[in-house]
Amino acid sequence: MIIREYKCGCKITSTKNYPSIEYCPKHKAAPDIYEALKEAENYFVSMKAHIPSHGNTLGMVQKALAKAEEKEEDEILMPYSSSIERKE
């Protein structure tokens, strides 16, 4: 029995008074996406001395991770520190 269905496709169901969640594909993949973003962040941070311009990709990755980790914006590591000069 479906108790509630969300726009994304996730469903809350109940069988014999035991509720369960059926995740949509996007939410089912969320743990894998999170791990991929952590790897991408490590890559961009390690490469910034060699290729200092990644556009805004590192910042976007870090903001997404901060959101997933429920961090405040001021806790986000900024893409370019003062110790590494950004080449234009």
Secondary structure by P-SEA (a helix, b strand, c coil): cccccccccccccccccbbbbbccccccaaaaaaaaaaaaaaaaaaaccccccccaaaaaaaaaaaaaaccccccccccccccccccc
